Amino acid sequence: MDLIMKMVPDLVLMDINIKGDIDGIETARMIKQRISIPIVYLTSYSDEATLDRVNETHPDGFVIKPFEDNQLRVAIDIALKKCASR
């Protein structure tokens, strides 16, 4: 989290299953509370309960693994354009 706050990247590509005490959804929630940055989830989790939690974080994109390179590129492009127009 500290690294993201120092670097302030253009976009965060977030997996739901990450190392540590909290998952990617909670991490994304914490990031969005501190800075306005687009977050695109890249994950193999797509069950209803997970999607409900993801939607609460107002993601800028969601790509399900396995994916085609083009799917990820389009999701990132849309997220960056969406953020630029805010």
N, C-alpha and C positions, 0 to 999 in steps of 0.2 A: 504494500500500500504506500509506504513512504517513497519508494522509487517512482511510482506513478505520479505522486504529488510533486516530486522534484523535476521529473522529466516532462510532464504534461504532454503525452503523445497526442497525435491527431486522432487516434482511434484505439480502442481496446478490443482485442479479439479474445473472448473469454470462454473457456471450457467450464462446464458445470462441475465436473469432478476434478478438483485441484488438491494439491497437498496442503495440509494445515488443518486448523480447527474449524474453519468455515468453508462453505462451498463457493463456487463461482457466482451463484445467484446473490448470496449475501455480500460477497466482495463487490459485485457490480452495484448493489444497492448503496454500499458505503462510498464507492467512487462517485456515483451520481449525486449523493448528498453534499459532496465537497466541491466537485468541479463539473462543469458542463462539457461532457465529452461523449462522443458516440460509442456505444458498446454493441458489438455483434457477437452473439453466442455461436460457438462452433462445438457441437456436442452430439453424442449418440443417444442422449436421453430425450424422449419425446412423449412420455406418458402424460396423461391428463393433469395429474397433480403437479408434475414438474413444470408443464406449460403454464399452469395457473400461477405458480410462483414466479416464473420468468416474466409473464405479462405484467405483474405488479411492479417490475423494475423499468417498464417502458423501454424495452430494447429498441435499438435502431436496426437490428437485423437478427436473423436466426437461421443457421445452416445446420442440417442434420448430417452426421457422418454415416456412411461414407458419402463423399460429395465429389462432384466434378469441379475442376479448377475454375471453370467459368461461373459456376454457382457462387463460389466464394468471392470471386472478383466482382460480380454484379452486386452482391450483398454489401461489400465494402464500399463500392462506388456510390450506391444509393445512400448509405449511411453518411458518408462524407458530404454528399450534396445536400442531404436533409439537414445536417448540422450547419452547413454554411449558410443556409437560407433562414436560419433562426435569428 
